[in-house]
């Protein structure tokens, strides 16, 4: 399922609407995935989107472990976009300078 969610995010770089979401759930179900907890799938999808955005922005100094720490802390692109530099700098191993670069890259 993770591979399909990653593909969905890549196919919808500007986000998705209700019909896209319902289509994804129907596709997952048709392929045998358990969709009984759509909120759980949605949270995972949002985390996948944030991870993908951080990767494609190629912020110097932001490797996989730091990206994972940001995803664990903020969970959604929306949350990170609305965070302050100070909020981002509170994440372990993220310096203020790197936090500034992250905020600038995702705006």
N, CA, C and O of each residue as an XYZ file, in Angstrom:
428
protein
N       0.834     -1.189      0.000
C       0.000      0.000      0.000
C       0.876      1.250      0.000
O       0.523      2.252     -0.622
N       2.022      1.201      0.695
C       2.886      2.379      0.779
C       3.327      2.851     -0.604
O       3.364      4.051     -0.878
N       3.656      1.910     -1.459
C       4.088      2.253     -2.818
C       2.968      2.967     -3.572
O       3.219      3.943     -4.280
N       1.746      2.488     -3.424
C       0.598      3.096     -4.102
C       0.328      4.495     -3.558
O      -0.001      5.401     -4.322
N       0.464      4.680     -2.240
C       0.238      5.996     -1.661
C       1.297      6.988     -2.142
O       0.995      8.152     -2.409
N       2.531      6.518     -2.250
C       3.606      7.379     -2.765
C       3.286      7.790     -4.215
O       3.449      8.954     -4.582
N       2.836      6.845     -5.021
C       2.481      7.148     -6.409
C       1.319      8.148     -6.462
O       1.307      9.051     -7.298
N       0.353      7.978     -5.569
C      -0.790      8.891     -5.514
C      -0.313     10.313     -5.205
O      -0.753     11.269     -5.844
N       0.574     10.451     -4.241
C       1.122     11.761     -3.887
C       1.853     12.366     -5.085
O       1.674     13.544     -5.396
N       2.662     11.572     -5.744
C       3.409     12.067     -6.905
C       2.474     12.465     -8.044
O       2.773     13.393     -8.795
N       1.350     11.773     -8.177
C       0.366     12.093     -9.213
C      -0.474     13.324     -8.868
O      -1.141     13.890     -9.735
N      -0.440     13.735     -7.600
C      -1.238     14.872     -7.132
C      -0.341     15.850     -6.361
O      -0.541     16.048     -5.163
N       0.637     16.459     -7.026
C       1.602     17.310     -6.318
C       0.976     18.538     -5.658
O       1.556     19.099     -4.728
N      -0.183     18.956     -6.120
C      -0.838     20.123     -5.530
C      -1.942     19.745     -4.558
O      -2.728     20.598     -4.144
N      -2.004     18.475     -4.192
C      -3.040     18.008     -3.285
C      -4.142     17.288     -4.041
O      -4.028     17.050     -5.243
N      -5.193     16.946     -3.345
C      -6.268     16.166     -3.942
C      -7.588     16.612     -3.357
O      -7.648     17.251     -2.307
N      -8.647     16.255     -4.067
C      -9.984     16.603     -3.598
C     -10.701     15.336     -3.111
O     -10.132     14.244     -3.098
N     -11.935     15.514     -2.721
C     -12.722     14.413     -2.168
C     -12.859     13.263     -3.160
O     -12.722     12.097     -2.788
N     -13.127     13.589     -4.408
C     -13.286     12.538     -5.418
C     -11.983     11.756     -5.615
O     -12.007     10.535     -5.768
N     -10.862     12.453     -5.610
C      -9.564     11.770     -5.724
C      -9.372     10.817     -4.541
O      -8.950      9.674     -4.712
N      -9.691     11.309     -3.339
C      -9.539     10.521     -2.116
C     -10.426      9.273     -2.158
O      -9.975      8.170     -1.849
N     -11.677      9.458     -2.540
C     -12.606      8.324     -2.598
C     -12.152      7.321     -3.667
O     -12.271      6.111     -3.474
N     -11.639      7.819     -4.776
C     -11.120      6.942     -5.819
C      -9.929      6.133     -5.337
O      -9.800      4.952     -5.660
N      -9.056      6.775     -4.559
C      -7.906      6.059     -4.002
C      -8.364      4.956     -3.053
O      -7.875      3.828     -3.121
N      -9.296      5.283     -2.174
C      -9.798      4.260     -1.241
C     -10.430      3.092     -1.997
O     -10.214      1.934     -1.639
N     -11.202      3.386     -3.031
C     -11.842      2.328     -3.821
C     -10.783      1.464     -4.509
O     -10.910      0.241     -4.564
N      -9.756      2.098     -5.024
C      -8.680      1.358     -5.686
C      -7.938      0.463     -4.689
O      -7.645     -0.697     -4.978
N      -7.644      1.015     -3.525
C      -6.954      0.216     -2.501
C      -7.797     -0.992     -2.096
O      -7.290     -2.107     -1.972
N      -9.085     -0.750     -1.894
C      -9.982     -1.834     -1.506
C     -10.064     -2.891     -2.602
O     -10.040     -4.088     -2.319
N     -10.161     -2.448     -3.843
C     -10.239     -3.382     -4.968
C      -8.980     -4.240     -5.091
O      -9.022     -5.358     -5.604
N      -7.870     -3.698     -4.614
C      -6.605     -4.436     -4.664
C      -6.326     -5.215     -3.386
O      -5.218     -5.709     -3.178
N      -7.347     -5.321     -2.526
C      -7.233     -6.165     -1.347
C      -6.730     -5.504     -0.088
O      -6.492     -6.187      0.909
N      -6.559     -4.190     -0.101
C      -6.101     -3.499      1.103
C      -7.278     -3.276      2.052
O      -8.419     -3.103      1.624
N      -6.976     -3.286      3.331
C      -7.972     -3.006      4.358
C      -8.178     -1.500      4.432
O      -7.254     -0.771      4.794
N      -9.354     -1.028      4.102
C      -9.656      0.400      4.147
C     -10.698      0.711      5.219
O     -11.409      1.713      5.131
N     -10.783     -0.144      6.220
C     -11.788      0.032      7.270
C     -11.470      1.223      8.179
O     -12.344      1.692      8.909
N     -10.231      1.715      8.142
C      -9.852      2.885      8.935
C      -9.290      3.955      8.000
O      -8.075      4.133      7.915
N     -10.178      4.667      7.296
C      -9.693      5.659      6.335
C      -8.895      6.792      6.986
O      -8.039      7.395      6.339
N      -9.169      7.085      8.255
C      -8.397      8.129      8.933
C      -6.932      7.715      9.071
O      -6.032      8.537      8.901
N      -6.702      6.468      9.373
C      -5.339      5.963      9.490
C      -4.631      6.043      8.140
O      -3.467      6.435      8.064
N      -5.332      5.676      7.089
C      -4.766      5.758      5.741
C      -4.500      7.220      5.397
O      -3.464      7.541      4.815
N      -5.417      8.098      5.749
C      -5.249      9.525      5.481
C      -4.044     10.109      6.201
O      -3.302     10.903      5.623
N      -3.841      9.725      7.453
C      -2.671     10.204      8.197
C      -1.388      9.717      7.536
O      -0.427     10.474      7.395
N      -1.377      8.459      7.135
C      -0.208      7.905      6.469
C       0.026      8.614      5.132
O       1.167      8.889      4.764
N      -1.049      8.905      4.415
C      -0.945      9.607      3.139
C      -0.374     11.009      3.347
O       0.485     11.446      2.581
N      -0.839     11.709      4.364
C      -0.335     13.058      4.650
C       1.144     13.021      5.026
O       1.912     13.885      4.604
N       1.542     12.043      5.803
C       2.960     11.902      6.152
C       3.793     11.596      4.911
O       4.904     12.103      4.756
N       3.247     10.768      4.036
C       3.935     10.444      2.787
C       4.090     11.696      1.934
O       5.134     11.906      1.317
N       3.057     12.523      1.898
C       3.125     13.773      1.127
C       4.201     14.700      1.688
O       4.970     15.289      0.929
N       4.258     14.829      3.004
C       5.260     15.693      3.623
C       6.667     15.164      3.336
O       7.563     15.928      2.979
N       6.849     13.874      3.493
C       8.153     13.265      3.211
C       8.552     13.516      1.755
O       9.696     13.873      1.476
N       7.625     13.334      0.847
C       7.885     13.531     -0.577
C       8.262     14.983     -0.859
O       9.215     15.245     -1.592
N       7.527     15.918     -0.286
C       7.823     17.336     -0.488
C       9.210     17.686      0.027
O       9.961     18.397     -0.641
N       9.552     17.195      1.202
C      10.872     17.494      1.750
C      11.973     16.915      0.870
O      13.022     17.536      0.700
N      11.745     15.751      0.320
C      12.735     15.118     -0.547
C      12.880     15.876     -1.857
O      13.998     16.116     -2.314
N      11.771     16.251     -2.461
C      11.855     16.910     -3.773
C      12.364     18.335     -3.689
O      12.829     18.876     -4.692
N      12.291     18.955     -2.529
C      12.793     20.328     -2.361
C      14.314     20.360     -2.207
O      14.929     21.414     -2.371
N      14.918     19.231     -1.897
C      16.380     19.097     -1.805
C      17.028     20.216     -0.987
O      17.869     20.960     -1.492
N      16.631     20.324      0.262
C      17.209     21.326      1.150
C      18.577     20.819      1.610
O      18.690     19.729      2.172
N      19.611     21.623      1.365
C      20.962     21.229      1.755
C      21.020     21.058      3.272
O      20.636     21.952      4.027
N      21.507     19.894      3.702
C      21.613     19.590      5.125
C      20.433     18.800      5.670
O      20.441     18.381      6.827
N      19.421     18.599      4.838
C      18.231     17.869      5.273
C      18.240     16.486      4.638
O      17.747     16.294      3.527
N      18.806     15.532      5.355
C      18.859     14.168      4.879
C      17.653     13.372      5.344
O      16.715     13.924      5.918
N      17.685     12.069      5.092
C      16.542     11.213      5.441
C      16.193     11.211      6.932
O      15.011     11.205      7.275
N      17.172     11.215      7.811
C      16.862     11.166      9.249
C      16.238     12.465      9.735
O      15.304     12.450     10.536
N      16.744     13.563      9.262
C      16.155     14.851      9.653
C      14.768     15.022      9.037
O      13.856     15.542      9.680
N      14.618     14.586      7.809
C      13.289     14.639      7.175
C      12.299     13.794      7.973
O      11.167     14.215      8.216
N      12.730     12.609      8.377
C      11.869     11.734      9.174
C      11.487     12.400     10.493
O      10.348     12.282     10.944
N      12.440     13.097     11.109
C      12.150     13.797     12.367
C      11.102     14.889     12.147
O      10.225     15.087     12.988
N      11.191     15.600     11.016
C      10.188     16.626     10.707
C       8.820     16.006     10.440
O       7.797     16.532     10.878
N       8.809     14.896      9.726
C       7.540     14.203      9.448
C       6.924     13.711     10.756
O       5.716     13.837     10.956
N       7.734     13.156     11.636
C       7.221     12.682     12.925
C       6.644     13.826     13.756
O       5.641     13.647     14.448
N       7.265     14.981     13.692
C       6.825     16.115     14.497
C       5.603     16.821     13.898
O       4.654     17.129     14.619
N       5.619     17.082     12.574
C       4.572     17.910     11.972
C       3.479     17.115     11.262
O       2.349     17.595     11.164
N       3.771     15.945     10.777
C       2.838     14.993     10.170
C       2.191     15.424      8.858
O       1.899     14.571      8.019
N       1.959     16.710      8.655
C       1.336     17.159      7.402
C       2.104     18.344      6.823
O       2.753     19.099      7.546
N       2.016     18.486      5.527
C       2.627     19.627      4.861
C       1.994     20.919      5.371
O       2.691     21.911      5.583
N       0.701     20.909      5.563
C      -0.004     22.088      6.065
C       0.574     22.521      7.413
O       0.831     23.705      7.628
N       0.777     21.570      8.310
C       1.312     21.895      9.643
C       2.713     22.479      9.550
O       3.033     23.447     10.240
N       3.540     21.900      8.708
C       4.900     22.426      8.579
C       4.877     23.804      7.924
O       5.639     24.684      8.323
N       4.027     24.003      6.939
C       3.941     25.315      6.289
C       3.462     26.400      7.254
O       3.779     27.575      7.068
N       2.720     26.027      8.256
C       2.204     27.001      9.226
C       3.045     27.070     10.502
O       2.693     27.777     11.446
N       4.129     26.350     10.523
C       5.026     26.377     11.689
C       5.978     27.562     11.576
O       6.281     28.036     10.481
N       6.430     28.018     12.707
C       7.434     29.086     12.725
C       8.831     28.469     12.627
O       9.012     27.268     12.823
N       9.783     29.296     12.330
C      11.171     28.839     12.305
C      11.542     28.268     13.673
O      12.232     27.252     13.758
N      11.087     28.918     14.737
C      11.371     28.420     16.094
C      10.776     27.037     16.318
O      11.414     26.180     16.930
N       9.559     26.812     15.828
C       8.929     25.491     15.960
C       9.765     24.420     15.268
O       9.984     23.337     15.812
N      10.222     24.735     14.072
C      11.006     23.767     13.297
C      12.357     23.539     13.968
O      12.848     22.411     14.015
N      12.952     24.601     14.482
C      14.261     24.486     15.130
C      14.206     23.696     16.435
O      15.247     23.272     16.939
N      13.019     23.490     16.988
C      12.877     22.677     18.203
C      13.016     21.187     17.932
O      13.212     20.404     18.862
N      12.918     20.789     16.678
C      13.055     19.378     16.305
C      14.525     18.982     16.502
O      15.417     19.669     16.005
N      14.785     17.887     17.217
C      16.176     17.475     17.444
C      16.963     17.379     16.134
O      16.466     16.867     15.131
N      18.162     17.866     16.166
C      19.153     17.912     15.075
C      18.855     18.967     14.012
O      19.609     19.083     13.046
N      17.784     19.734     14.160
C      17.476     20.803     13.204
C      17.954     22.125     13.804
O      17.429     22.589     14.817
N      18.949     22.716     13.166
C      19.456     24.011     13.622
C      18.525     25.116     13.154
O      17.676     24.903     12.288
N      18.690     26.282     13.725
C      17.866     27.416     13.307
C      18.119     27.734     11.830
O      17.181     28.022     11.086
N      19.354     27.682     11.420
C      19.697     27.953     10.022
C      19.006     26.964      9.086
O      18.461     27.356      8.055
N      19.031     25.693      9.446
C      18.362     24.678      8.635
C      16.854     24.866      8.677
O      16.175     24.680      7.667
N      16.328     25.231      9.837
C      14.891     25.485      9.963
C      14.463     26.602      9.013
O      13.410     26.509      8.380
N      15.258     27.636      8.912
C      14.960     28.741      8.003
C      14.936     28.253      6.556
O      14.055     28.636      5.787
N      15.891     27.416      6.186
C      15.942     26.872      4.831
C      14.722     26.004      4.546
O      14.158     26.065      3.453
N      14.314     25.203      5.516
C      13.149     24.326      5.343
C      11.893     25.159      5.134
O      11.123     24.907      4.207
N      11.687     26.143      5.988
C      10.502     26.996      5.875
C      10.485     27.700      4.520
O       9.445     27.762      3.863
N      11.624     28.225      4.108
C      11.689     28.900      2.813
C      11.411     27.942      1.669
O      10.736     28.309      0.707
N      11.917     26.728      1.757
C      11.768     25.755      0.654
C      10.334     25.285      0.467
O       9.934     24.986     -0.658
N       9.558     25.211      1.525
C       8.215     24.642      1.396
C       7.115     25.683      1.210
O       5.945     25.329      1.070
N       7.474     26.938      1.208
C       6.467     27.995      1.031
C       6.014     28.093     -0.394
O       5.170     28.929     -0.718
